[in-house]
Amino acid sequence: MIGITSYGAYLPLWRLSREAIAKGAGGEKAVCNFDEDSITMAAAAAIDCLGEADRETVDSLFFASTTSPYKEKLGAATVAMAADLRRDTDTADFAHSLRAGTSALKSAVDAVKAGSAKKVLVVAADCRLGIPGTAFEQNLGDGAGALMVGDTDVIATIESSYSVSDEIMDVWRADGDTFVRSWEDRFAATHGYLEVMKEAVSGLLKKTGLSPQDLAKVVFYSPDARRYTELAKALGFDAKTQMQDPMVGVMGNTGAAQSIMLLVAALEEAKAGDRILLASYGNGSDAFVLKVTDQITKFGTRRGMKAHLSSKRVIDDYKQYLVWRGILPIEPRKETVAFFSAPALWRERDANLRLQGSKCKVCGTIQYPPQRVCTKCHSKDQFEPYRMSDKKAKIFTFSMDYITFPMTDHPSVTATIDFEGGGRMLCYMTDRDPGQIKPEMPVEMSFRKLYSKDGISSYFWKAIPART
């Protein structure tokens, strides 16, 4: 029995009101902070999916995105290291299509079925940009979803799948394009989305012998709420009782991650015996039928979609959003680092990307960054690796810099934090309200971009106020 054994999701803290973009527009969309991208969001969703599971048991990680920061560099390797997976974890990127997430899901199922992996972590994330003033700018949101595929403790079996490949120029981004482009909306919707989705879903129902009434929940990729409703009606699904809310009005269209994120939302509400239909879109469609098992009642708590949707702060200043996305130029940061050193980044990758400290084998003292000599018992080279990224912490003290950093992060907040169980660290804070920061404030760690220069992104962990 092969299927989904766990799920997770990530939505940035920040929401941009559509009213700030266009007067009279309703709803909001999720937007990355200035130090987030598809890699950091994927890492957060992966960690949410892993929960308290033994990370040594994960055999593969597949990362799906149309907005990976590099054209030639494996994003999955960075995500796997941030999630503190094994060094021999099989990693692969899926790209260039809005159905990259479901393509990765199909490959994960095939890998488990073939016996080449027992557990495969599928992570999809996107942060696409629309030209300012267009419908794309209003509709495109940022987010990530994650699914663990395996053959034990399955909460939803994947009973069948059906795929359609289609060549059409409806929505695209050419090499060098910053913004998503599209052909005329009616053509793209009629001959692209609607025709292809109908073909894929009808083909799957015919293959399985199921009727629309046999499905408890239906999850479709949704470019917008109008087309979503139109498609549901054409296929004979009840929009009120069967269709998963596309959440376009509260998070936007999250691209390659959307289908996975909406499936996570459906699983959060599912009960044993429910059948769920999932269909993605992007130059074709991947459609799946899943059946929820009794294991769903034993599944542990995840932040998933519910908690991330309720944990938010709204940006009212449209200019701030443009600055974060690099669309509106600002005074450059005063340089404190002349250049990146690839050897230095490589040497410190465990400490920086895994947030790996050291624990003394003699007295149990925890230190970060890792040291050779224990500060308490003074024993030498008697340490074992200690993961700190999943530990809660509290602020010991902090400072604010109003001079060095540009308006993307003003003021810059540096905090000394104490971890539960031991260990102290000096780090930046992000997603914070400077007026609310105080000693003993609960914080958690979040994987973020530290700097970007000459096309290179340096990642590290920052403290954020604990999301509740």
ABEGO torsion letter per residue (X at the ends): XBEBABBBBBBBABBBBAAAABBGBBEBBBBBBAABBAAAAAAAAAAAAAEABBAAABABBBBBBAABABABBBAAAAAAAAAGBBAABBBBBBBGBAAAAAAAAAAAAAAAAAGABABBBBBBBBBBBBBBGBAAAAABBBEBBBBBBBABGBABBBABBBBBBBBBBABBBBBGBABBBBBBAAAAAAABAAAAAAAAAAAAAAAAGBBAAABABBBBBBABAAAAAAAAAAAGBBAAAABBBAGAAAAEBAEAAAAAAAAAAAAAABBBGBBBBBBBBGGEBBBBBBBBBAAAAABBBBAEAAAAAABBBBBABAAAAAAAAGABBBBBBBBABABBBAAAAAAAAAAAAAGBBBBBAAAGBBBOBBBABBAAAGBBGBBBBBBAAABBBBBABBBBBAAABBAABOBBBBBBBBBBGEEBBBBBBBGBBAAABBBGBBBBBBBBBABBBGGBBBBBBBBBBBBX
